[in-house]
Amino acid sequence: MIGVALAMGATAASAQTRSSVTGKIKRYTPSCSSAPDALITGRFAGLIGFGTPGTVSIEACFYSVPACEAWLRRASGEIGGRIFLAVCERRR
């Protein structure tokens, strides 16, 4: 497994909803179905805001680890709560 070290906390946007955050992240997230030969899978999950119920969980596929790591950094800045999964690993 190829690990990614990220700060496991995020700065927050105030009025976040699950659908607004998920939609924003998905706009720049490459889908695995559109990249069937990509070697790297990125997984990101976290809480939406502090005190706002809801989580976001997204998977994406990449052709390189640096591309996956850049995506994780960008996605981690979108949520205002705790990040509990941010990883790039070989696709199974």
N, C-alpha and C positions, 0 to 999 in steps of 0.2 A: 504494500500500500504506500502511496505517495502522500505524505502528510503535508498540511499547510498550516503554518503558524499564523493565527490572526488573533487580534485582541478580542476577547470574548465579551465585549460590551459594545454598545453602539450609542452614538449621539442620536437624538430623537427629533423627529418631526412631531408636532403636537397632535393634530387631529387626524390620526391614521385609522383607516379601516382595513380589514383583511382584503377586501376586493381591490381597494385602491393601491395598496402596497403590492399585492400579487400581480395586478395588471401592469404596474410600472416596471417591476422586475422582469416579467415575461416579455415585455417589448424588446429588451435587449438580450434575451436568453435564447441560445441556439437549442432547438429541440433535438432530442436523440433520434426521432424518426426521420428528420431531415439530414442527419449525419450518421448513417448506419455503419460507416467504416471508421468513425472517430475512435481513438484509443483511450481517451480519458473521460471519466464521468465526474461531474461536479455535483455535490449535494449541499444544499443550504437550508437551514431551518432555524426559526426563532420566534419569539413572542412579538406581537404587534404592540408597540408602545408600553409604557409602564402603567398598569392599572386598566388597560383596555383589553377585554378578553379576546383571544384569538391568536392563532399561530399562522405562520406561513412556512411552506415546505416546497422546495423547487429542485428539480433535477435537470441537468443540462449535459450536453456532450461536446467535447472539444478535441482538436487535433494536436494540442500541445498543453503541457502543464502550465507554462506562463500565461496562456490564454485563459485557462481555468482559474488560476490564481487572481488574475485581473478581474474576472467576473465576480469571484467571491468578495474581493475588496469593495467593488461597486455595490453589490447586493447588501453587504453588511452595513453600508451607509444609508440604506433605505428604510430600515426598521428602527424603531425607537426603544425596543425592549432588548431582552437578553437573547444572545445568539447561542444556541445549543448544538448546532452542527454546521460545520464549514469545512468541507473536505474535498480534495481532488484525489482520485484513485484510478487505477487501471480498470477499464471497462470489462465487465464479465460477459 
